[in-house]
Amino acid sequence: MRLTVLLHGDPKATQQARLGAALAARGHRVILCDAPGIAASIRDEYGQRCEELRLLSSLVPHALRRLWARRSARALGVDVVHLNFLRPWHDLWSRMQGGPPIVATAWGSDINPEVFRRSRWTVRRVDHVLSRASAVTADSVPLLARARARMGERAPSVPCEIVLWGVDLATFERQRALDGAARFRRELGIEPGKRVLLSPRQTKPHYHVDRILRAFAASRWAREGVFVIKLYGRHDEPAYVRKLRSIVRELGVDASVRFAEPCPYSELPGLYAMADAAVSLLEVDGVPSTFCELAALGVPIVASDLPAYEGVLDRDRALLVPPADHAALVAALDRLIDEPELAPRLAERGRAWAVERADWQRCVDRFEALYRAAIVAAAAASGQRA
């Protein structure tokens, strides 16, 4: 059955474009809410059709915005709203009388208070969204448990599932990505034979790229390789990048560090395949699609030892270190150089996991199933109220 799905999430997240394009390719009608850049990406980069809905300005009283959104959703025949990250203004949908069912996908930035401090007002509004959702997803066990805990008394009766933002195995296939990898090496001025250590996560303080940079400088990689820091072009990025450049000068590793400018998602396989290893050092996280993509390409991963990564970055598929342990990170990086058999073994096991557990088409299957479950659950709840 063809569905009309309204996606309302991060207006800059590549996940939104990937999901919208995948749903459209399967024949569903996709509507992007307040995300013109994502809509353009679906059309131009993926060659798929989508429509757009622009909500009224936030300066308009919330009740009038809610009424206008309900009328628009009904006129468009929306079957389900997928909130792909949760923000307080999303209670526009949860407080709507007679609105479409909601599938809520919680991100760490929504409900992890250790890193992301939120006001009580914001917490209450996000909790309202969770409490009215007809299905809830997250990408890790701890994150889903936290979302369920904030759903209130409805939690036991609502479908709640882990759904990864997996990897398109055909796109992130190593042989296909090698030409792109060679191009990135040329553009970044990396000499043949130089090892490449990649920081693929965002350049924000809580991603601790500064710690990775210091570990790189203290490891053998600084003498035998290059550290590449991926930039995203977000509005809050420049201040932290200035700090990173200052650390580069302080450590005297200017010749061994490169900053890779933001690139389209279609070029990521080449950037990632260029790497001999990748490092992520968060203290709180979900399971990013980045890990799935790196694994599919056979890039060994060094990462924080977090509960969220259980079943994904187990010790036979990655090198795990305490997030604030500088010496442990340096030692893990050096192991990849000192033990020649280690990186190929991690790469092989990572690829096997990606094929078995992170196939993007199977992830989209699970989203589709949750959409249908949410529609059924909302219809049943409506019948009970009637």
Phi and psi in degrees as a GROMACS rama.xvg file:
@    title "Ramachandran Plot"
@    xaxis  label "Phi"
@    yaxis  label "Psi"
@TYPE xy
-73.6905  131.866  ARG-2
-111.147  153.008  LEU-3
-105.59  110.929  THR-4
-111.807  125.21  VAL-5
-100.072  120.783  LEU-6
-99.8515  120.415  LEU-7
-128.781  101.893  HIS-8
-151.969  -153.678  GLY-9
-61.1632  117.818  ASP-10
-71.1694  0.0358895  PRO-11
-123.507  -0.0960363  LYS-12
-77.8143  130.702  ALA-13
-62.7625  -25.9763  THR-14
-59.5583  -37.4804  GLN-15
-60.8387  -46.0229  GLN-16
-65.8157  -42.938  ALA-17
-60.7334  -46.2058  ARG-18
-67.6544  -45.8863  LEU-19
-59.6106  -42.5144  GLY-20
-65.4894  -40.6702  ALA-21
-65.3719  -41.2092  ALA-22
-66.4546  -42.6536  LEU-23
-62.6587  -38.8854  ALA-24
-63.8999  -24.2655  ALA-25
-90.4372  4.81238  ARG-26
95.7168  2.24299  GLY-27
-80.3602  154.242  HIS-28
-89.149  123.022  ARG-29
-114.291  130.953  VAL-30
-123.357  125.291  ILE-31
-95.0311  129.595  LEU-32
-101.296  118.478  CYS-33
51.9874  44.838  ASP-34
-144.89  67.6609  ALA-35
-62.5001  -33.9988  PRO-36
-66.3983  -39.7535  GLY-37
-67.5959  -41.3908  ILE-38
-60.5479  -42.3682  ALA-39
-63.6662  -38.5186  ALA-40
-64.9062  -41.0538  SER-41
-60.9823  -40.7731  ILE-42
-76.1416  -48.24  ARG-43
-84.5086  -42.9135  ASP-44
-84.9458  -36.2942  GLU-45
-103.957  -13.3568  TYR-46
68.372  30.3257  GLY-47
-114.247  160.689  GLN-48
-90.4101  145.351  ARG-49
-157.386  162.784  CYS-50
-116.227  172.685  GLU-51
-133.299  146.548  GLU-52
-127.592  127.146  LEU-53
-107.16  121.955  ARG-54
-76.3846  160.805  LEU-55
-65.3385  157.461  LEU-56
-56.1098  147.472  SER-57
-65.3172  -13.4182  SER-58
-74.4318  -17.9417  LEU-59
-75.3854  139.723  VAL-60
-49.8264  141.027  PRO-61
-58.9222  -37.4754  HIS-62
-63.9387  -38.8321  ALA-63
-71.2115  -37.5541  LEU-64
-61.7154  -41.2288  ARG-65
-64.809  -42.7713  ARG-66
-63.7491  -43.9337  LEU-67
-65.1767  -40.4091  TRP-68
-64.7977  -40.103  ALA-69
-64.0318  -43.8527  ARG-70
-63.9715  -40.371  ARG-71
-65.1577  -43.7091  SER-72
-62.7539  -39.3462  ALA-73
-69.0067  -41.523  ARG-74
-63.9874  -33.9404  ALA-75
-83.9467  -9.32865  LEU-76
69.4765  37.9089  GLY-77
-66.3681  126.789  VAL-78
-87.8136  -34.6849  ASP-79
-155.939  143.762  VAL-80
-106.562  124.692  VAL-81
-105.451  112.297  HIS-82
-91.9313  99.2235  LEU-83
-94.3898  75.6361  ASN-84
117.114  155.787  PHE-85
-119.138  123.422  LEU-86
-127.358  159.118  ARG-87
-57.6586  -33.7034  PRO-88
-69.8895  -10.3127  TRP-89
-70.6419  -10.0712  HIS-90
-69.9559  -4.577  ASP-91
-51.9433  -40.0226  LEU-92
-85.6099  -38.5193  TRP-93
-73.4  -24.2571  SER-94
-93.9394  2.32898  ARG-95
-77.7174  126.625  MET-96
-80.1778  124.886  GLN-97
72.8836  19.9535  GLY-98
-82.613  176.478  GLY-99
-70.6963  156.445  PRO-100
-63.7424  154.487  PRO-101
-114.425  133.565  ILE-102
-109.194  120.27  VAL-103
-107.441  124.609  ALA-104
-108.134  114.621  THR-105
-88.131  132.917  ALA-106
-105.21  161.448  TRP-107
-59.6205  -35.0903  GLY-108
-68.0462  -14.3509  SER-109
-85.7529  -40.7837  ASP-110
-134.777  15.1892  ILE-111
-100.023  98.0685  ASN-112
-73.2536  -15.0884  PRO-113
-62.7601  -34.3232  GLU-114
-108.378  -38.6099  VAL-115
-109.034  99.0991  PHE-116
-77.3845  128.099  ARG-117
-124.194  150.436  ARG-118
-71.7591  159.619  SER-119
-59.3561  -35.5123  ARG-120
-61.2532  -45.6112  TRP-121
-65.2896  -44.5652  THR-122
-59.234  -43.9692  VAL-123
-61.3018  -41.8457  ARG-124
-70.3837  -39.5215  ARG-125
-66.3462  -39.4517  VAL-126
-61.8238  -35.608  ASP-127
-63.352  -41.8259  HIS-128
-59.6418  -47.8436  VAL-129
-62.9021  -38.4961  LEU-130
-70.3065  -18.5128  SER-131
-106.925  -0.918605  ARG-132
-69.1199  145.699  ALA-133
-92.8286  -9.40823  SER-134
-161.696  148.966  ALA-135
-134.29  138.043  VAL-136
-129.165  159.704  THR-137
-154.449  172.473  ALA-138
-107.502  11.1738  ASP-139
-153.282  159.653  SER-140
-62.3742  -49.5305  VAL-141
-61.8356  -37.6057  PRO-142
-68.3521  -41.1677  LEU-143
-66.5316  -39.5954  LEU-144
-61.8887  -40.4646  ALA-145
-67.0443  -39.2888  ARG-146
-63.6458  -43.8749  ALA-147
-60.9778  -39.0723  ARG-148
-64.4473  -23.801  ALA-149
-98.7482  4.88451  ARG-150
-85.6149  -16.1692  MET-151
82.5695  -155.828  GLY-152
-68.6795  -16.4137  GLU-153
-80.3208  -11.5504  ARG-154
-51.4382  -45.6318  ALA-155
-63.6423  -23.6885  PRO-156
-99.063  -1.60439  SER-157
-104.096  132.553  VAL-158
-59.5614  124.741  PRO-159
-130.185  120.261  CYS-160
-138.494  150.135  GLU-161
-82.5305  123.781  ILE-162
-129.814  117.372  VAL-163
-76.7674  152.501  LEU-164
-89.7425  79.0096  TRP-165
-70.1898  -150.498  GLY-166
-133.377  136.623  VAL-167
-74.4315  104.355  ASP-168
-64.6051  -29.8102  LEU-169
-72.1376  -39.5603  ALA-170
-71.2301  -43.7397  THR-171
-96.407  57.4727  PHE-172
-107.266  129.405  GLU-173
-57.7723  -47.029  ARG-174
-61.3523  -38.3887  GLN-175
-66.8394  -26.9356  ARG-176
-90.1074  -6.75231  ALA-177
-66.7149  -36.7348  LEU-178
-62.4704  -42.6734  ASP-179
-64.4017  -37.2047  GLY-180
-62.744  -42.9636  ALA-181
-63.3257  -38.2324  ALA-182
-64.7671  -43.7764  ARG-183
-63.2431  -39.2358  PHE-184
-61.4106  -40.9908  ARG-185
-64.7777  -47.5051  ARG-186
-64.323  -33.2721  GLU-187
-90.2153  0.824651  LEU-188
66.2734  39.8486  GLY-189
-96.6308  121.833  ILE-190
-68.5562  148.596  GLU-191
-56.1422  138.662  PRO-192
89.1748  -13.0027  GLY-193
-74.598  134.32  LYS-194
-71.4569  148.025  ARG-195
-122.858  121.073  VAL-196
-103.977  127.802  LEU-197
-113.352  135.464  LEU-198
-104.32  100.213  SER-199
-91.1566  -9.78749  PRO-200
-86.73  176.576  ARG-201
-68.4662  152.783  GLN-202
-92.8002  77.0264  THR-203
-131.573  154.83  LYS-204
-53.4134  -40.4514  PRO-205
-76.7196  -2.50011  HIS-206
-89.3351  -9.79357  TYR-207
54.1486  43.2022  HIS-208
-65.0463  -26.7694  VAL-209
-62.5634  -38.458  ASP-210
-66.7702  -41.1222  ARG-211
-62.825  -41.9735  ILE-212
-59.7937  -43.3596  LEU-213
-67.1651  -36.7052  ARG-214
-67.9492  -40.1772  ALA-215
-57.3854  -46.67  PHE-216
-63.4317  -29.2252  ALA-217
-89.5355  -6.77767  ALA-218
-100.379  174.394  SER-219
-68.8222  -17.9053  ARG-220
-60.6696  -33.1823  TRP-221
-64.2525  -26.2024  ALA-222
-92.5393  -27.1857  ARG-223
-112.87  -3.92903  GLU-224
-149.702  -165.028  GLY-225
-131.908  142.459  VAL-226
-104.014  122.129  PHE-227
-110.201  124.205  VAL-228
-106.442  118.554  ILE-229
-78.7498  129.811  LYS-230
-99.2673  152.8  LEU-231
-115.86  -16.9461  TYR-232
77.8058  18.3707  GLY-233
-75.6039  156.003  ARG-234
-64.4074  -26.5519  HIS-235
-96.0129  9.81019  ASP-236
-79.2326  -38.9848  GLU-237
-55.3212  -40.4659  PRO-238
-62.6423  -43.2077  ALA-239
-71.0409  -35.7985  TYR-240
-64.4301  -37.2891  VAL-241
-61.2691  -39.9819  ARG-242
-62.5856  -43.4047  LYS-243
-62.1169  -43.1313  LEU-244
-63.5896  -34.7455  ARG-245
-65.936  -39.9777  SER-246
-65.7522  -38.8091  ILE-247
-57.1111  -45.6377  VAL-248
-66.359  -41.8366  ARG-249
-58.9556  -40.8798  GLU-250
-84.7315  -10.8749  LEU-251
70.5045  33.632  GLY-252
-114.539  28.7372  VAL-253
-53.2256  -40.0473  ASP-254
-74.1927  -11.7982  ALA-255
-113.369  8.10317  SER-256
-123.824  136.254  VAL-257
-128.338  146.16  ARG-258
-110.168  116.319  PHE-259
-86.6359  119.963  ALA-260
-63.3693  156.148  GLU-261
-54.8291  141.788  PRO-262
-135.616  157.713  CYS-263
-61.3894  153.552  PRO-264
-56.9947  -34.108  TYR-265
-63.3924  -19.3897  SER-266
-95.2398  -5.58578  GLU-267
-59.4111  -39.3429  LEU-268
-54.2974  -40.4797  PRO-269
-66.1734  -43.0138  GLY-270
-61.7915  -46.0242  LEU-271
-69.5123  -41.1574  TYR-272
-66.1318  -19.8802  ALA-273
-66.4137  -23.4138  MET-274
-81.8854  142.313  ALA-275
-87.3962  -19.9702  ASP-276
-164.651  157.689  ALA-277
-131.168  148.954  ALA-278
-128.001  136.518  VAL-279
-134.702  134.609  SER-280
-136.512  47.4433  LEU-281
-78.7847  159.043  LEU-282
-97.6219  -22.513  GLU-283
-140.336  134.773  VAL-284
-160.157  166.574  ASP-285
-101.687  -144.579  GLY-286
-115.467  99.9322  VAL-287
-72.6215  150.755  PRO-288
-60.334  -24.545  SER-289
-54.6577  -43.5398  THR-290
-62.872  -41.3199  PHE-291
-62.2493  -42.431  CYS-292
-68.5171  -43.6157  GLU-293
-63.2956  -42.2442  LEU-294
-61.7801  -43.3846  ALA-295
-61.4337  -32.6706  ALA-296
-85.104  -4.25133  LEU-297
75.6683  33.2375  GLY-298
-97.3599  118.659  VAL-299
-60.7644  143.304  PRO-300
-117.632  133.245  ILE-301
-110.626  127.076  VAL-302
-149.54  166.998  ALA-303
-62.288  147.338  SER-304
-87.4236  90.7373  ASP-305
-115.906  146.66  LEU-306
-57.5684  -31.5422  PRO-307
-62.1639  -24.4288  ALA-308
-89.4052  -0.437688  TYR-309
-57.4302  131.538  GLU-310
85.5207  -7.25831  GLY-311
-115.594  -63.8031  VAL-312
-104.996  58.1679  LEU-313
-66.0287  164.554  ASP-314
-67.0197  -15.8355  ARG-315
-87.7134  -2.37756  ASP-316
-122.136  -5.17888  ARG-317
-159.353  164.877  ALA-318
-99.4471  119.072  LEU-319
-110.86  135.741  LEU-320
-136.169  153.245  VAL-321
-59.5123  135.397  PRO-322
-62.3291  -25.0632  PRO-323
-108.253  12.5087  ALA-324
-97.3079  95.5741  ASP-325
-59.4539  -46.265  HIS-326
-62.924  -39.4184  ALA-327
-65.6225  -38.071  ALA-328
-67.5752  -43.9517  LEU-329
-59.4083  -44.0044  VAL-330
-63.2461  -39.5298  ALA-331
-65.0732  -41.8219  ALA-332
-63.7517  -42.5032  LEU-333
-65.8507  -32.9457  ASP-334
-58.7895  -37.1819  ARG-335
-64.6033  -24.1187  LEU-336
-91.4948  -41.3464  ILE-337
-76.2464  -24.3139  ASP-338
-115.206  90.34  GLU-339
-57.7192  -27.1278  PRO-340
-83.6222  -11.7089  GLU-341
-68.5596  -52.8223  LEU-342
-59.2216  -47.1123  ALA-343
-60.7529  -35.5005  PRO-344
-67.3393  -45.1669  ARG-345
-61.3536  -40.7959  LEU-346
-63.0642  -44.9194  ALA-347
-63.4372  -44.7237  GLU-348
-69.9778  -34.5503  ARG-349
-64.4583  -42.7797  GLY-350
-62.5923  -41.7619  ARG-351
-61.8472  -41.8795  ALA-352
-63.6825  -43.1996  TRP-353
-60.8344  -42.4902  ALA-354
-65.1598  -40.3258  VAL-355
-79.0742  -36.9664  GLU-356
-118.212  -17.2602  ARG-357
-121.257  14.8593  ALA-358
-57.4691  119.933  ASP-359
-58.7697  -36.8367  TRP-360
-63.7351  -35.6647  GLN-361
-70.0111  -33.999  ARG-362
-64.2157  -41.6733  CYS-363
-65.8031  -35.78  VAL-364
-54.8979  -42.1267  ASP-365
-70.4809  -38.0244  ARG-366
-62.5819  -45.0373  PHE-367
-57.2521  -45.899  GLU-368
-61.8963  -37.8709  ALA-369
-69.9796  -35.0461  LEU-370
-58.506  -46.7755  TYR-371
-67.3038  -38.8967  ARG-372
-64.6154  -38.3635  ALA-373
-65.33  -40.5134  ALA-374
-63.1319  -44.0772  ILE-375
-64.3738  -44.5683  VAL-376
-63.617  -41.3545  ALA-377
-66.8243  -38.5962  ALA-378
-64.2859  -40.2225  ALA-379
-65.0081  -42.296  ALA-380
-64.6709  -38.1264  ALA-381
-64.7341  -38.8772  SER-382
-66.558  -37.3788  GLY-383
-66.6036  -39.3512  GLN-384
-66.8998  -36.4552  ARG-385
